[in-house]
Amino acid sequence: QVQLVESGGGLVQAGGSLRLSCAASGRASGRFFSNYAMAWFRQAPGVERELVAAISGSGSNTYYVYFAEGRFTISGDNAANTVYLQLSGQKPNDTADYYCAATSGDMKARRFEYEYWGQGDQVAVSS
């Protein structure tokens, strides 16, 4: 079994920055991220979980949802089996639980297409 563990969340003021990390462990080998596309989703109270950004296994392709474009950056370190989400210029409506997820093959947009999920990490943005 593969485990994904998020970290780096917390409370930040509007306009501030955080960097979320997602580390793979368990059966994840050194080539785990090479074979899986990774994504960050978020879920605010009363709202469906939504895609934020995704990165291909090679790291050469990324995708951002409109609200993340220009403010958030997804990146990966395959050697460390870790994917990151840099959150900048944060707004109160960025407040949510952030989840990382892995899917075999290419990047995908829908949450049910992701096989592995982390437990989530809370980000709260104060105004």
DSSP file with accessible surface (Angstrom, degrees, kcal/mol):
  #  RESIDUE AA STRUCTURE BP1 BP2  ACC     N-H-->O    O-->H-N    N-H-->O    O-->H-N    TCO  KAPPA ALPHA  PHI   PSI    X-CA   Y-CA   Z-CA
    1    1 A Q              0   0  132      0, 0.0    26,-2.1     0, 0.0     2,-0.4   0.000 360.0 360.0 360.0 143.4    0.0    0.0    0.0
    2    2 A V  E     -A   26   0A  10     24,-0.2     2,-0.4    25,-0.2    24,-0.2  -0.856 360.0-158.5-102.3 134.0    1.2    3.5   -0.8
    3    3 A Q  E     -A   25   0A  86     22,-2.1    22,-2.5    -2,-0.4     2,-0.5  -0.938   3.3-161.4-112.5 138.4    0.7    6.3    1.7
    4    4 A L  E     -Ab  24 118A   6    113,-0.5   115,-0.6    -2,-0.4     2,-0.5  -0.980   9.4-169.3-115.5 128.8    0.7   10.0    0.9
    5    5 A V  E     -A   23   0A  70     18,-2.2    18,-2.4    -2,-0.5     2,-0.2  -0.972   5.4-155.8-126.4 118.5    1.3   12.4    3.8
    6    6 A E  E     +A   22   0A   6     -2,-0.5     2,-0.3    16,-0.2    16,-0.2  -0.611  18.9 164.9 -88.9 152.8    0.7   16.1    3.5
    7    7 A S  E     +A   21   0A  62     14,-2.1    14,-2.9    -2,-0.2   114,-0.1  -0.963  40.8  67.6-154.9 166.8    2.4   18.7    5.7
    8    8 A G        +     0   0   38     -2,-0.3    11,-0.3     1,-0.3    14,-0.0   0.351  64.0 131.4 103.5  -6.5    3.0   22.4    5.7
    9    9 A G        +     0   0   26     12,-0.1     2,-0.3     9,-0.1    -1,-0.3  -0.147  21.8 114.4 -72.0 173.5   -0.5   23.7    6.3
   10   10 A G  E     -e  123   0B  31    112,-0.8   114,-2.6   111,-0.1     2,-0.4  -0.989  63.2 -40.0 159.2-162.6   -1.5   26.3    8.9
   11   11 A L  E     +e  124   0B 134     -2,-0.3     2,-0.3   112,-0.2   114,-0.2  -0.830  53.5 168.8-100.7 133.5   -2.8   29.7    9.4
   12   12 A V  E     -e  125   0B  21    112,-2.7   114,-2.4    -2,-0.4     2,-0.2  -0.980  32.5-113.2-141.9 150.6   -1.6   32.6    7.2
   13   13 A Q  E >   -e  126   0B 150     -2,-0.3     3,-2.5   112,-0.2    77,-0.2  -0.498  51.0 -80.5 -80.0 155.3   -2.7   36.2    6.7
   14   14 A A  T 3  S+     0   0   49    112,-2.4    77,-0.2     1,-0.3    -1,-0.1  -0.276 121.5  26.6 -54.0 135.8   -4.2   37.3    3.4
   15   15 A G  T 3  S+     0   0   54     75,-3.3    74,-0.7     1,-0.3    -1,-0.3   0.254 101.0 117.7  90.9 -11.5   -1.4   37.9    0.9
   16   16 A G    <   -     0   0   20     -3,-2.5    74,-2.0    74,-0.2     2,-0.3  -0.091  55.7-124.5 -83.1-175.8    0.9   35.5    2.6
   17   17 A S        +     0   0   61     71,-0.2     2,-0.3    72,-0.1    71,-0.2  -0.933  20.8 178.0-133.6 151.8    2.5   32.2    1.5
   18   18 A L  E     - C   0  87A  34     69,-2.0    69,-3.7    -2,-0.3     2,-0.5  -0.972  19.1-142.8-143.0 154.6    2.7   28.6    2.5
   19   19 A R  E     - C   0  86A 130    -11,-0.3     2,-0.3    -2,-0.3    67,-0.2  -0.974  15.5-158.2-121.9 117.7    4.4   25.6    0.9
   20   20 A L  E     - C   0  85A   0     65,-2.9    65,-2.3    -2,-0.5     2,-0.3  -0.715   7.2-159.6 -90.5 142.6    2.6   22.3    1.2
   21   21 A S  E     -AC   7  84A  23    -14,-2.9   -14,-2.1    -2,-0.3     2,-0.4  -0.925   8.6-165.0-121.1 149.1    4.5   19.0    0.9
   22   22 A a  E     -AC   6  83A   0     61,-2.2    61,-2.3    -2,-0.3     2,-0.4  -0.955  10.1-168.2-134.8 113.9    3.3   15.6    0.0
   23   23 A A  E     -AC   5  82A  42    -18,-2.4   -18,-2.2    -2,-0.4     2,-0.4  -0.869  10.7-144.7-107.2 134.4    5.6   12.6    0.7
   24   24 A A  E     +A    4   0A  11     57,-2.5     2,-0.2    -2,-0.4   -20,-0.2  -0.790  29.4 156.6 -97.1 138.1    5.0    9.1   -0.6
   25   25 A S  E >   +A    3   0A  55    -22,-2.5   -22,-2.1    -2,-0.4     3,-0.6  -0.793  34.9  55.1-144.0-172.6    5.9    6.1    1.5
   26   26 A G  E 3  S-A    2   0A  52     -2,-0.2   -24,-0.2     1,-0.2    -2,-0.0  -0.709 123.5  -2.2  84.3-124.8    5.0    2.5    1.9
   27   27 A R  T 3  S+     0   0  164    -26,-2.1     2,-0.3    -2,-0.5    -1,-0.2   0.480 100.8 123.6 -79.7  -1.1    5.3    0.5   -1.3
   28   28 A A    <   -     0   0   17     -3,-0.6    -2,-0.1   -27,-0.3     2,-0.1  -0.465  48.4-159.0 -64.1 121.1    6.3    3.7   -3.1
   29   29 A S    >   -     0   0   66     -2,-0.3     3,-2.2    -4,-0.1     4,-0.3  -0.330  37.8 -88.2 -90.6 179.6    9.7    3.1   -4.7
   30   30 A G  T 3  S+     0   0   55      1,-0.3    51,-0.2     2,-0.1     3,-0.2   0.724 130.4  49.7 -62.9 -17.3   12.2    5.7   -5.8
   31   31 A R  T 3> S+     0   0  156      1,-0.2     4,-1.2     2,-0.1    -1,-0.3   0.205  77.0 111.6-104.3  15.6   10.4    5.8   -9.2
   32   32 A F  H X> S+     0   0    9     -3,-2.2     3,-1.2     1,-0.3     4,-0.8   0.955  80.9  42.5 -55.4 -53.8    6.9    6.2   -7.7
   33   33 A F  H 34 S+     0   0    4     -4,-0.3    -1,-0.3     1,-0.3     3,-0.2   0.758 106.6  63.6 -69.3 -21.3    6.4    9.8   -8.9
   34   34 A S  H 34 S+     0   0   39     -3,-0.3    -1,-0.3     1,-0.2    -2,-0.2   0.804 110.8  38.1 -68.0 -28.0    7.9    8.9  -12.3
   35   35 A N  H << S+     0   0   91     -4,-1.2    70,-1.5    -3,-1.2     2,-0.4   0.475 114.8  59.6-100.0  -6.6    5.0    6.5  -12.9
   36   36 A Y  E  < S-F  104   0B  45     -4,-0.8     2,-0.3    68,-0.2    68,-0.2  -0.976  71.1-135.8-127.4 137.8    2.2    8.5  -11.4
   37   37 A A  E     -F  103   0B   0     66,-2.7    66,-2.5    -2,-0.4     2,-0.3  -0.701  28.9-149.1 -81.1 145.0    0.8   11.9  -12.1
   38   38 A M  E     -FG 102  55B   4     17,-2.2    17,-3.0    -2,-0.3     2,-0.3  -0.846  16.5-179.6-118.2 153.3    0.2   13.9   -8.9
   39   39 A A  E     -FG 101  54B   0     62,-2.3    62,-2.3    -2,-0.3     2,-0.5  -0.980  22.5-135.6-147.3 158.4   -2.3   16.5   -8.0
   40   40 A W  E     -FG 100  53B   0     13,-2.8    12,-3.1    -2,-0.3    13,-1.6  -0.976  24.7-179.4-113.7 132.5   -3.5   18.8   -5.3
   41   41 A F  E     -FG  99  51B   2     58,-3.2    58,-2.7    -2,-0.5     2,-0.3  -0.795   8.5-156.2-117.8 165.5   -7.2   19.1   -4.5
   42   42 A R  E     -FG  98  50B  16      8,-2.5     8,-3.2    -2,-0.3     2,-0.4  -0.990   5.7-163.2-143.1 155.0   -8.9   21.2   -1.9
   43   43 A Q  E     -F   97   0B  62     54,-2.3    54,-2.5    -2,-0.3     6,-0.1  -0.948   4.1-165.8-142.0 117.2  -12.2   21.1   -0.1
   44   44 A A    >   -     0   0   27     -2,-0.4     3,-2.2     4,-0.3    52,-0.1  -0.620  47.7 -74.1 -92.4 158.6  -13.8   23.9    1.8
   45   45 A P  T 3  S+     0   0  123      0, 0.0    -1,-0.1     0, 0.0     3,-0.1  -0.284 119.3   5.8 -55.5 129.8  -16.7   23.3    4.2
   46   46 A G  T 3  S+     0   0   94      1,-0.2     2,-0.4    -3,-0.1    -3,-0.0   0.525 111.4 104.7  76.2   8.0  -19.9   22.6    2.4
   47   47 A V  S <  S-     0   0   72     -3,-2.2    -1,-0.2     3,-0.0     3,-0.1  -0.908  75.3-107.1-122.8 147.4  -18.1   22.5   -1.0
   48   48 A E        -     0   0  138     -2,-0.4    -4,-0.3     1,-0.1     2,-0.2  -0.365  46.4 -92.7 -68.7 151.1  -17.2   19.6   -3.2
   49   49 A R        -     0   0   60     -6,-0.1     2,-0.3    -8,-0.1    -6,-0.2  -0.444  52.2-165.1 -64.8 133.1  -13.5   18.7   -3.4
   50   50 A E  E     -G   42   0B  67     -8,-3.2    -8,-2.5    -2,-0.2     2,-0.1  -0.925  22.1-106.0-128.7 149.2  -11.9   20.5   -6.4
   51   51 A L  E     +G   41   0B  17     -2,-0.3   -10,-0.3    58,-0.3     3,-0.1  -0.447  31.0 174.8 -69.2 140.4   -8.8   20.2   -8.4
   52   52 A V  E     -     0   0B   0    -12,-3.1    13,-2.4     1,-0.4     2,-0.3   0.741  62.2 -24.3-108.4 -54.0   -6.1   22.9   -7.7
   53   53 A A  E     -GH  40  64B   0    -13,-1.6   -13,-2.8    11,-0.2    -1,-0.4  -0.986  53.1-157.1-159.4 158.0   -3.1   21.8   -9.8
   54   54 A A  E     -GH  39  63B   1      9,-2.4     9,-2.3    -2,-0.3     2,-0.4  -0.968   1.6-160.8-141.3 156.0   -1.6   18.7  -11.3
   55   55 A I  E     -GH  38  62B   9    -17,-3.0   -17,-2.2    -2,-0.3     7,-0.2  -0.998  22.7-119.0-139.0 140.8    1.9   17.6  -12.5
   56   56 A S    >   -     0   0   18      5,-2.7     3,-1.0    -2,-0.4   -19,-0.1  -0.281  33.0-104.9 -73.6 165.1    2.9   14.8  -14.8
   57   57 A G  T 3  S+     0   0   11     48,-0.3   -21,-0.1     1,-0.3   -22,-0.1   0.848 123.0  48.3 -60.1 -34.9    5.2   12.0  -13.7
   58   58 A S  T 3  S-     0   0   86    -24,-0.1    -1,-0.3   -23,-0.1   -24,-0.1   0.666 106.6-128.4 -77.8 -17.5    8.1   13.4  -15.5
   59   59 A G  S <  S+     0   0   38     -3,-1.0    -2,-0.1     2,-0.2    17,-0.1   0.413  81.8 109.4  83.8  -0.8    7.5   16.8  -14.0
   60   60 A S  S    S+     0   0   88      1,-0.1     2,-0.4    -5,-0.1    -3,-0.1   0.680  71.4  52.1 -84.8 -16.7    7.6   18.4  -17.5
   61   61 A N        +     0   0   95      2,-0.0    -5,-2.7    -5,-0.0     2,-0.3  -0.969  61.7 176.4-124.2 136.9    3.8   19.2  -17.6
   62   62 A T  E     -H   55   0B  66     -2,-0.4     2,-0.4    -7,-0.2    -7,-0.2  -0.926  11.0-159.8-132.8 158.9    1.7   21.0  -15.2
   63   63 A Y  E     -H   54   0B 118     -9,-2.3    -9,-2.4    -2,-0.3     2,-0.4  -0.999   6.0-167.9-140.2 137.4   -1.9   22.1  -15.1
   64   64 A Y  E     -H   53   0B  35     -2,-0.4   -11,-0.2   -11,-0.2     2,-0.1  -0.987  21.8-126.8-127.8 137.6   -3.6   24.8  -13.0
   65   65 A V    >>  -     0   0   21    -13,-2.4     3,-2.1    -2,-0.4     4,-1.5  -0.427  43.0 -99.8 -71.9 156.5   -7.2   25.5  -12.3
   66   66 A Y  T 34 S+     0   0  193      1,-0.3     3,-0.2     2,-0.2    -1,-0.1   0.834 121.6  52.6 -53.7 -37.3   -8.1   29.2  -13.1
   67   67 A F  T 34 S+     0   0   23      1,-0.2    -1,-0.3     3,-0.1   -15,-0.1   0.699 112.7  45.9 -76.0 -15.4   -8.0   30.3   -9.5
   68   68 A A  T X> S+     0   0    0     -3,-2.1     4,-2.8   -16,-0.2     3,-2.0   0.694  83.8 112.1 -95.2 -22.5   -4.5   28.8   -9.0
   69   69 A E  T 3< S+     0   0  122     -4,-1.5     4,-0.1     1,-0.3   -16,-0.0  -0.290  91.0   4.5 -58.5 125.6   -2.9   30.2  -12.1
   70   70 A G  T 34 S+     0   0   78      2,-0.4    -1,-0.3     1,-0.1     3,-0.1   0.294 130.6  58.1  85.6 -13.0   -0.3   32.7  -11.4
   71   71 A R  T <4 S+     0   0   40     -3,-2.0    17,-1.2     1,-0.2     2,-0.3   0.688  99.6  48.9-116.3 -35.4   -0.5   32.3   -7.6
   72   72 A F  E  <  -D   87   0A   4     -4,-2.8     2,-0.4    15,-0.2    -2,-0.4  -0.824  61.0-161.2-110.6 151.5    0.2   28.6   -6.9
   73   73 A T  E     -D   86   0A  75     13,-2.0    13,-3.2    -2,-0.3     2,-0.4  -0.988   2.8-158.8-135.2 125.2    3.1   26.5   -8.1
   74   74 A I  E     +D   85   0A   6     -2,-0.4     2,-0.3    11,-0.2    11,-0.2  -0.823  23.6 158.6-100.7 138.7    3.2   22.7   -8.2
   75   75 A S  E     -D   84   0A  52      9,-1.8     9,-3.4    -2,-0.4     2,-0.3  -0.963  21.2-147.4-151.2 166.6    6.5   21.0   -8.4
   76   76 A G  E     -D   83   0A  40     -2,-0.3     2,-0.5     7,-0.3     7,-0.2  -0.971  13.6-155.1-142.5 154.2    8.1   17.6   -7.6
   77   77 A D  E >>> -D   82   0A  68      5,-3.2     5,-2.0    -2,-0.3     3,-0.6  -0.893  12.9-173.8-126.1  96.3   11.2   16.0   -6.4
   78   78 A N  G >45S+     0   0   48     -2,-0.5     3,-0.9     1,-0.3   -45,-0.3   0.854  83.3  58.0 -63.3 -34.4   11.2   12.4   -7.7
   79   79 A A  G 345S+     0   0   96      1,-0.3    -1,-0.3    -3,-0.1   -48,-0.0   0.854 114.3  38.4 -63.8 -31.4   14.4   11.5   -5.8
   80   80 A A  G <45S-     0   0   48     -3,-0.6    -1,-0.3     2,-0.2    -2,-0.2   0.395 105.3-127.7 -97.8   1.1   12.7   12.5   -2.5
   81   81 A N  T <<5 +     0   0   20     -3,-0.9   -57,-2.5    -4,-0.5     2,-0.4   0.902  68.0 128.9  52.7  42.7    9.3   11.1   -3.5
   82   82 A T  E   < -CD  23  77A  16     -5,-2.0    -5,-3.2   -59,-0.2     2,-0.4  -0.988  43.5-165.1-133.7 138.3    7.8   14.4   -2.6
   83   83 A V  E     -CD  22  76A   1    -61,-2.3   -61,-2.2    -2,-0.4     2,-0.3  -0.932  15.1-155.8-119.5 147.2    5.5   16.8   -4.5
   84   84 A Y  E     -CD  21  75A  37     -9,-3.4    -9,-1.8    -2,-0.4     2,-0.4  -0.854  14.9-159.8-122.8 156.1    5.0   20.4   -3.4
   85   85 A L  E     -CD  20  74A   0    -65,-2.3   -65,-2.9    -2,-0.3     2,-0.6  -0.927  13.1-157.0-134.8 110.3    2.4   23.1   -3.7
   86   86 A Q  E     -CD  19  73A  63    -13,-3.2   -13,-2.0    -2,-0.4     2,-0.6  -0.789   9.0-160.8 -86.5 121.1    3.6   26.7   -3.2
   87   87 A L  E     +CD  18  72A   0    -69,-3.7   -69,-2.0    -2,-0.6     2,-0.3  -0.923  17.6 169.1-106.2 120.7    0.7   28.9   -2.2
   88   88 A S        +     0   0   40    -17,-1.2   -71,-0.2    -2,-0.6   -72,-0.2  -0.891  56.1  21.5-128.7 159.7    1.3   32.6   -2.7
   89   89 A G  S    S-     0   0   34    -74,-0.7    -1,-0.2    -2,-0.3   -73,-0.2   0.898  85.7-162.0  54.5  44.8   -0.9   35.7   -2.6
   90   90 A Q        -     0   0    3    -74,-2.0   -75,-3.3   -77,-0.2   -74,-0.2  -0.241  10.9-158.8 -71.0 148.2   -3.4   33.8   -0.5
   91   91 A K    >   -     0   0  103    -77,-0.2     3,-2.6   -76,-0.1     4,-0.2  -0.839  32.5-108.4-119.5 156.0   -7.0   34.9   -0.1
   92   92 A P  G >  S+     0   0   63      0, 0.0     3,-1.8     0, 0.0    33,-0.4   0.851 118.0  61.3 -54.2 -33.3   -9.5   34.1    2.6
   93   93 A N  G 3  S+     0   0  118      1,-0.3   -49,-0.0    31,-0.1    -3,-0.0   0.457  87.6  73.2 -79.1   5.1  -11.4   31.9    0.1
   94   94 A D  G <   +     0   0    0     -3,-2.6    -1,-0.3    31,-0.1     2,-0.2   0.493  69.2 120.2 -84.0  -6.7   -8.3   29.7   -0.3
   95   95 A T    <   +     0   0   48     -3,-1.8     2,-0.3    -4,-0.2    29,-0.2  -0.429  41.6 107.4 -61.1 123.7   -9.2   28.4    3.2
   96   96 A A  E    S- I   0 123B   4     27,-2.0    27,-2.7    -2,-0.2     2,-0.5  -0.968  75.2 -80.0-177.2 170.0   -9.7   24.7    2.8
   97   97 A D  E     -FI  43 122B  55    -54,-2.5   -54,-2.3    -2,-0.3     2,-0.5  -0.844  47.2-147.1 -87.1 130.1   -8.3   21.2    3.5
   98   98 A Y  E     -FI  42 121B   0     23,-3.3    23,-1.9    -2,-0.5     2,-0.4  -0.877  15.6-170.7-106.4 131.4   -5.7   20.5    0.9
   99   99 A Y  E     -F   41   0B  31    -58,-2.7   -58,-3.2    -2,-0.5     2,-0.3  -0.940  13.4-147.5-121.4 139.5   -5.2   16.9   -0.3
  100  100 A a  E     -F   40   0B   0     -2,-0.4    18,-2.3   -60,-0.2     2,-0.3  -0.778  22.2-176.6-100.3 153.8   -2.6   15.4   -2.5
  101  101 A A  E     -FJ  39 117B   0    -62,-2.3   -62,-2.3    -2,-0.3     2,-0.4  -0.982  14.9-146.0-148.3 154.0   -3.5   12.5   -4.8
  102  102 A A  E     -FJ  38 116B   0     14,-2.1    14,-1.8    -2,-0.3    13,-1.7  -0.970  12.3-178.8-127.8 141.1   -1.8   10.1   -7.2
  103  103 A T  E     -F   37   0B   1    -66,-2.5   -66,-2.7    -2,-0.4    11,-0.1  -0.999  30.9-114.3-136.5 140.1   -3.0    8.5  -10.4
  104  104 A S  E    S+F   36   0B  53     -2,-0.4     2,-0.2   -68,-0.2   -68,-0.2  -0.427  82.5   0.5 -71.1 144.5   -1.2    6.1  -12.7
  105  105 A G  S    S+     0   0   45    -70,-1.5   -48,-0.3    -2,-0.1   -68,-0.3  -0.526 113.5   8.1  84.2-141.7   -0.4    7.5  -16.2
  106  106 A D  S    S-     0   0  136     -2,-0.2   -69,-0.2     1,-0.2   -51,-0.0  -0.201  86.9 -81.4 -78.0 164.6   -1.3   11.0  -17.3
  107  107 A M        -     0   0   61    -71,-0.1     2,-0.3   -53,-0.1    -1,-0.2  -0.331  49.0-163.1 -59.2 145.2   -2.7   13.9  -15.3
  108  108 A K        -     0   0   56     -3,-0.1    -1,-0.0     1,-0.1    -5,-0.0  -0.932  20.5-148.8-133.8 157.0   -6.5   13.7  -14.8
  109  109 A A  S    S+     0   0   62     -2,-0.3     2,-0.4   -58,-0.0   -58,-0.3   0.694  72.0  78.9 -99.3 -21.7   -9.0   16.3  -13.8
  110  110 A R  S >  S-     0   0  141      1,-0.1     3,-1.8   -60,-0.1     4,-0.2  -0.761  70.6-138.4-101.7 137.1  -11.6   14.3  -11.9
  111  111 A R  G >  S+     0   0  106     -2,-0.4     3,-1.8     1,-0.3    -1,-0.1   0.818  99.5  62.9 -64.1 -30.4  -11.1   13.2   -8.3
  112  112 A F  G 3  S+     0   0  149      1,-0.3    -1,-0.3     3,-0.0    -2,-0.0   0.666  94.0  65.2 -71.9  -9.8  -12.5    9.7   -8.8
  113  113 A E  G <  S+     0   0   52     -3,-1.8     2,-0.5   -10,-0.0    -1,-0.3   0.477  82.9  92.7 -87.8  -2.2   -9.7    9.0  -11.2
  114  114 A Y    <   -     0   0   10     -3,-1.8   -11,-0.2    -4,-0.2     3,-0.1  -0.810  56.5-166.5 -98.2 132.3   -7.1    9.3   -8.5
  115  115 A E        +     0   0   93    -13,-1.7     2,-0.4    -2,-0.5   -12,-0.2   0.793  68.5  43.2 -87.9 -36.6   -6.1    6.1   -6.8
  116  116 A Y  E     -J  102   0B  30    -14,-1.8   -14,-2.1  -113,-0.0     2,-0.4  -0.947  63.9-175.5-119.7 141.9   -4.2    7.3   -3.8
  117  117 A W  E     -J  101   0B  78     -2,-0.4  -113,-0.5   -16,-0.2   -16,-0.2  -0.975  18.7-134.2-135.0 146.2   -5.0   10.1   -1.4
  118  118 A G  B     -b    4   0A   9    -18,-2.3  -113,-0.2    -2,-0.4     3,-0.1  -0.336  34.4-107.1 -83.9 178.2   -3.4   11.8    1.6
  119  119 A Q        -     0   0  115   -115,-0.6  -114,-0.1     1,-0.2   -20,-0.1   0.585  62.1-110.2 -86.3  -9.9   -5.3   12.6    4.7
  120  120 A G        -     0   0   13    -20,-0.1     2,-0.4     1,-0.1   -21,-0.2   0.080  20.2-129.4  96.9 150.1   -5.5   16.3    4.0
  121  121 A D  E     - I   0  98B  36    -23,-1.9   -23,-3.3  -114,-0.1     2,-0.3  -0.997  23.9-122.4-138.8 133.8   -3.8   19.3    5.6
  122  122 A Q  E     - I   0  97B 126     -2,-0.4  -112,-0.8   -25,-0.2     2,-0.4  -0.581  21.9-172.4 -85.6 135.2   -5.7   22.4    6.7
  123  123 A V  E     -eI  10  96B   0    -27,-2.7   -27,-2.0    -2,-0.3     2,-0.5  -0.995   4.2-173.6-121.9 126.1   -4.9   25.8    5.3
  124  124 A A  E     -e   11   0B  28   -114,-2.6  -112,-2.7    -2,-0.4     2,-0.5  -0.989   5.4-164.0-123.4 127.4   -6.7   28.8    6.9
  125  125 A V  E     -e   12   0B  10     -2,-0.5     2,-0.3   -33,-0.4  -112,-0.2  -0.952   8.9-154.3-114.1 119.5   -6.3   32.3    5.5
  126  126 A S  E      e   13   0B  43   -114,-2.4  -112,-2.4    -2,-0.5    -2,-0.0  -0.662 360.0 360.0 -94.6 148.5   -7.3   35.3    7.7
  127  127 A S              0   0  140     -2,-0.3    -1,-0.1  -114,-0.2   -36,-0.0  -0.343 360.0 360.0 -87.4 360.0   -8.4   38.6    6.3
